[in-house]
Amino acid sequence: MKILLRFLVLLTVAGVFFSCSTLGAGYYEDSGLIIANQLNKGMHESLTTDSDYPFVFEQEILASGSQVKSLWEGLVKAGYYVENPSVALNQPVTDKDFQLFAQSWEIKSYFEKYISNEDRLLLIEGDNTSFYLILRRNKKDSYRIIGWKEVSK
């Protein structure tokens, strides 16, 4: 009986350990798909609320909330739509990822100052378009969008 009890405890501890190690990746993937769906539904208000600034957009840095708001409103107004979105990449941001946005001193400095390896880089791919997202998990166990760049197909 003791052996069975120890086995069950060990099995439970192992299950908790392995489920926690994958929880973070799935959390960000879900968040990336939520963002794609918000774009598809024209929910620029939610996207603005979920964003922080300074915000890296393409090869520019948006320094105010009104600029970030204009970004999301503009994408929605232009009819930006991601057909069948899926997460193709989900990894911690590295010190070389600034090059995905631009190979400029300004973007490199932004990454050095505002981005950490605790932030996540996602690539959302759709049938018609793809984009990179940089997400930061905040203390309230939700995400903040701190970067976006469309990828040419």
C-alpha positions, 0 to 999 in steps of 0.5 A: 500500500505504501508503495502505491501511495508513493507512486501516486504522489510521485506521479502527481508531482511529475504531472504538475511539474511537466504541465507547468513547464509547458504552460507559458508557451501555450499561454502566449500562443493563445494570446497571439491567436486572440490578438489575430481574432481581435484584428479580424473582428475590428476590435481596435479598442481592445488592442489599444487597451492591451498595448503598452508604449513605447511600442515598436511598430515595423521600423518605428517607435510609437512613444504615446498611447495616441500613436498606438491607438492610431496604429490599431485604428488604421489597421482595422480601417484598412481592413487588415485581416488574417485568414486562418491564423496560427502560431508558427513561432513562439520563443523568448526574445533574443538580442538579435531579434531587433533585426526582424523589425529594422537594422537601425540604431534606433530599433536596436537601442529600443530592444536593449532598453525596453525588451527583455528575454522574458518577453515573447516573440510570436510569428502569427501566420495566415493564408494571406499575411503574417506578422510578428508580435512581441508580448509581455506577461504582466503581473495580473496574469495577462499580456501586453502587446509591445511590438508588431510587424507585418511579414511580407509573403 
